[in-house]
Amino acid sequence: MTLRLTLSANWIARAASAAILLLGALSLATHPLGLEVFQLDAEANVPTWFSSLLLMLCSVPLAVIGQAKREERAPHARFWSVLAVLFLYLSLDELAQLHDKLNLHLQSVFHPSGYLAFPWVLPAAIAVTGVAIASVPWLRTLPDWVRARFLLSAVLYVGGALGVETISAGYASVHGMESWGYTLLSHLEELLEMSGAAFFLTTLVRYAGAMQVEVRLEVAAEQKEVPFLVKQEVPAAA
């Protein structure tokens, strides 16, 4: 039996946009009530799960396109697989709050303040810079429309995760983390991250469609066991 699943980039874009807008509205509406289950600036809740899901889904077309590129012997084909692993890690980080644990450790060691009050952004910025430099040859192999969309996705995601996070740190140092200004900045950060990941996912699916990449899931039917037959020798007549 073969299961055929058709993914539409337009459908993914509409569904992701609706989910992001809904989560943003729910978060702002329930924030005065203290319901952290819907709050974008909280952890281990519905928005966190959604963000982690988006990042994990990005790794699927990355791996599929990477396999197709390797079969074509295209240049820098392995970089697609590297990105697939990277997005799996980002998904895990979002769900397990790994960067928050790093942040707490760095805060206990260096006691930073101001715009560096969330010091995890420094090693993250170094890592992003390394990935950006390594991706230049790979980006040059992409069609112009794909490259432009990938870069816009990166600007949205990194701008939220590192840029707005740094601004939020400086604001919180002056006005506190309980202020509405910090709440709005935190929401902007999360919405930018979700938007960047969703836009990247839709671009990946659209590019895979343009490449005519087809993924089929085949489920082999379980074979029935054939009873083992023992042939009994019949003694010859005397």
N, C-alpha and C positions, 0 to 999 in steps of 0.2 A: 504494500500500500504506500502511495506517495502523497504526502500532504503538501499542498501548494499555498504559500502565503504571499500575497501581493502587498507591497508597501508603497504607499503614495506619499511623495514628499509634501504635496499640498495638504493632504489629510494630517500628516504629522505636524506641519506648521500650524494648522488651525487648532488641533487638539492641544498642542503644547502652549500656544498663545492663550487659549481659553483657560488652561490650568494655571498658568502663571498669573494671569489677571485675577482669577478667582482666589488663589492663595494670597496674593497681595491684599485684596479687599478683605478677606477673612482675617488676616493678620492685623490689619489696622483696626478693624471693627471689634476684635476681641482683645486687643492689647490693653485697654483700660480695665477689662475684667480679669486680667491675669491668666487667661487660658493659654498656656504655653504650647498646647498641642497644635495650634495653628500659627504660632508666631514665627515670623521669618528670622528674628534675631535670637531665637532660642535653638537648642540642639535636641537631637533624638526625638523628632516629631514628624508630622506629615510633610512639611516643606523640606526637611532634611532627607527624608526618604525619596521624595520626588527629585530632588537635585542629584542624589546618588544614582537613581534610576536613569536619569538623562545621561549622566556620564558613562554608566555601564553600557547603555544602548549604543553610545557612540563607538565603543570598542568593537561592536559586532561588524558594522560595515567597514571599519578600518581593517579588521582582520580579513574580511572577505575580499576587499579590494586588493589588499596586500598579497593574498594568494593568487589572485588573477594576474597581478603585475609580475609576480615571480614566474608564473607559467609563460608569460609573454617575454620574460627576460628583460623587463623594462629597467632603466637605470634607477637606482635608489629605491628598489622595490622593498627592501627590508625595512626601510624607515616607516612604512605603513604599519608593520608588525610592532615596531618599537612604540609607535603612537598608540596602538591598541593596548599594549601592556601599560603604558603611561595612564591612559584613561581608566583602565581597571583600577590602578592605584588611586587615582583621584576619586573614583567612586567609593573605594574603601576608606579613604581619608575623610570624605564627607560623612560617611556613616559612622565610622569609629572615632571621629574627632581627633585624628592623629596630630594635626597641626595645632590644635588647642592644647594638647599635652606638651608639645614642644614649646609652645608659647609660655605656658606656666613654668616650665623648667628654666627658660631663658630669663623670665622675669625674676625668678628667685635668685638667679646668679648675678645678673647685671643691674637689676632695679632701674630699668629705663623709665623715661617720662616723655611727655610731649608727643610729637608725631611718631616716636619710636616706642610708645608705651606698649604696643603689640609687636614685640621684636621678632616674631616668627617671619615677618615679611622680608627681613634681610636675607636669610638663607633661601627663602622662596624666590626672591628677586634674582639671586645668583643662579639658581636652578633654571628659572625662566629664561634668563639671558643665555645660558648654555644651550638650552633647547632651541632658542631662536637662531643662534649662530649655526647650530648643526642642521637646522631645517632649510637654510638658504638654498643649497644645491637641489634639494628635493622640491622646494617651491618653484624653482625655475622649470621643472619638468611638467608642471600642471598647466592646464588651459587657463587663459586669463580670467575667465569668469569664476572658475573654481578658486584660483589663487586669491582673488579679491574678496570672495566670500569667506574663505578661511582666515584671512587677515582681519576682516571685520569681526568675525567670531572671537578671535584672539584678543582684539582690542576690548570688546565687550566683557569677556570673561576675566582677563587679567586686570582690566581697568577697575572692575568691581572688586575682585579678590584682593588685589594689592593696593591699587590707587585709592579707592574709596575707604578701604580699611585703614590706610595711613591717615587720611583726613579725619576719619572717625576717631582715631586714637588721639589726635591733637585736640579735637573738639571735646572729647570725654575728659581730657586732662584739665580743661577749664570749666566745663559746664556739668560734668558728671555723666555717668552712664544711664541715669534715670530720667534725663531730660528728653523732651520730645524731639529736639534737634538731633540728638544721637540716635533716637529710635528711627527717625526718617532716613538718616544716613545709613543705618544698618539695613533698612528695607531696600534702599537704593542699591546697596552692595549686593544683596542676595538676588534682587530682580535682574541686575546686570549679569550676574553669574548664570542664572537660569536662562536668560535670553541668549547669551553667548553659546551655551551648550546646546540649546534647542536649535539655534540657527546653524551651528556646526553639524548637528545631526541631520537636518533637512538637506543641507548641501551635500553631505556624504551620500545620502539615499538618492538624491538627484543625479549625482555624478556616477554612482553605481548603475543607475538606470541608463544613463548616456553611454556607459561602457557595455551595456547589455549583459551585465553580470546577473546570473540566475543562480539562486540557491534553492535546492530541493532537499526536503527532509524525508528520508526514506525509512520507514519502519518495517523491519522484516517480521513477517508473521512467524509465530513460534511453531516450529515443526513438531508434529506429534511423534511421540516415541513409538518406534516399531518394536513390538515384543521380540525378545531374543528367542529364537527357535532352536531347540536342541534335537538334532536328528537321531532317532533311536535306531541302532543297528538291529536288524532282524536276523537271528541266527539262521544259517543255511540249513535246509532239510538234510537229514542224514541219509 
